Amino acid sequence: MEWMLLLKAVLSLMLVLGLLLVTLWALKYMQINGSRCRLFKKLENARRLEIVEIRRIDARNSAVLLRRDNIEHLIILGASNLVVENNIPVSSKGDTND
């Protein structure tokens, strides 16, 4: 009688581990092939706001460069949020590294 309970426990454990493996495989498959899906492409094209760059100034403050509809905005985030510069035109060169 005791060996039946042990067998049920082992089979239940194998079932749960199998379901976990199938779930992990499905998530990995969706992550790899999900970017090719039409729905994700439509959602990606509908985005208007993009974070171009984030730089830490000190322990509490950081500068964030945002792009919205081909216009960039420089914002200082910290104790008091401050918009430093509006309507920066987007350069045609692209991103440059210092």
C-alpha positions in Angstrom: 0.0 0.0 0.0 2.8 2.4 0.8 4.5 1.8 -2.5 1.3 3.0 -4.3 1.5 6.3 -2.5 5.2 6.6 -3.4 4.4 5.8 -7.0 1.6 8.4 -7.1 4.0 11.0 -5.6 6.7 10.3 -8.2 4.3 10.4 -11.1 2.8 13.7 -9.8 6.3 15.1 -9.6 7.1 14.0 -13.1 3.8 15.6 -14.4 4.5 18.9 -12.7 8.1 19.0 -14.0 6.9 18.1 -17.5 4.3 20.9 -17.4 7.1 23.4 -16.3 9.3 22.3 -19.2 6.5 22.7 -21.7 5.7 26.1 -20.3 9.4 27.2 -20.5 9.7 25.9 -24.1 6.5 27.8 -25.1 7.8 31.0 -23.6 11.2 30.6 -25.3 9.5 29.9 -28.6 7.2 33.0 -28.3 10.2 35.2 -27.4 12.1 34.1 -30.5 9.3 34.0 -33.0 7.1 36.6 -31.4 9.0 39.5 -32.9 8.0 38.3 -36.4 4.3 38.3 -35.5 2.2 41.0 -37.3 0.5 42.1 -34.1 3.9 42.9 -32.4 5.0 44.8 -35.5 1.9 46.9 -35.5 2.3 47.7 -31.8 6.0 48.6 -32.4 5.2 50.9 -35.2 2.5 52.7 -33.1 5.0 53.8 -30.5 5.7 57.5 -30.5 7.9 57.9 -27.5 11.5 56.5 -27.3 14.2 56.9 -24.7 17.3 57.8 -26.7 19.8 58.1 -23.8 20.1 58.1 -20.0 23.1 59.5 -18.2 23.6 59.6 -14.4 24.6 63.0 -13.2 25.0 62.0 -9.5 23.5 59.6 -7.0 20.1 61.3 -7.2 19.8 62.9 -10.6 20.0 61.7 -14.1 19.6 63.3 -17.6 17.1 61.6 -20.0 17.0 62.4 -23.7 13.5 61.5 -25.1 12.4 61.4 -28.7 8.8 62.1 -29.6 7.6 62.5 -33.2 11.1 63.3 -34.4 11.6 66.0 -31.7 13.9 65.4 -28.8 13.5 66.7 -25.2 16.2 66.8 -22.5 14.8 66.2 -19.0 16.6 66.2 -15.7 15.1 63.6 -13.3 15.7 63.8 -9.6 14.1 65.5 -6.6 12.5 68.1 -8.9 11.9 67.1 -12.5 13.0 69.7 -14.9 12.7 70.1 -18.6 16.0 71.6 -19.7 15.5 71.9 -23.5 12.4 71.4 -25.7 12.2 70.9 -29.5 15.7 69.7 -30.2 15.7 68.6 -33.9 16.8 65.1 -34.5 20.2 64.9 -36.2 20.4 62.9 -39.4 23.8 61.4 -38.4 22.2 59.0 -35.9 23.6 58.1 -32.5 27.3 59.0 -31.8 29.4 57.7 -29.0 31.8 59.9 -27.1 
